[in-house]
Amino acid sequence: MDIVDSIVRSRMMAGIRSKNTKPEMVVRKFLHSKGFRYRLHSAKLPGKPDLALSKYRTVIFVHGCFWHQHEGCARAYRPSTRKEIWELKFASNKARDKKVLDALKELGWNSIVIWECGLVNSDPDIALKWLPYEIEHPKSYLFEWPDTPPYQT
């Protein structure tokens, strides 16, 4: 059972943004301060990545734990109302994410997925200190951070 009525819930859901989210802005500000330059939401690449660093052939996605269902994360809960619709939505999101990452790999791009939970209540200079090195010296085509959610279920 939802704690708010459908009109309030509709207004709340309409306010959720897909671009320029707070976690994305934190990552952008951090990278810019370190001298990295990037394109935002490039339509030339599969999935319109949040950031594309063409010099390094690397893209960055800043994923919300809820919408992309970060496995093991407390923020990736499942709503108790309209379960079937939410299951389809989450499955669709995960399938699309995989398809996009596979397409980027085929094009020779490295992908970094930064989960929202890693940025919450943390100093970006400490939390993201690994990022410049990972951009310049990728170990594989896909890097996810944090690999273990700080807020586990």
Buried (B, 14 or more C-beta within 10 A) or exposed (E): EEEEEEEEBEEEEEEEEEEEBEBBEBBBEBBEEEEBEBBEBBEEBBBBBBBBBBEBBBBBBBBBBBBBBBEEBEBBEEBEEEEEEBEEBBEEBEEEBEEBBBEBBEEEBBBBBBBBBBBBEEEBEEBBEEBBEBBEEBEEBBBBBBEEBBBEE
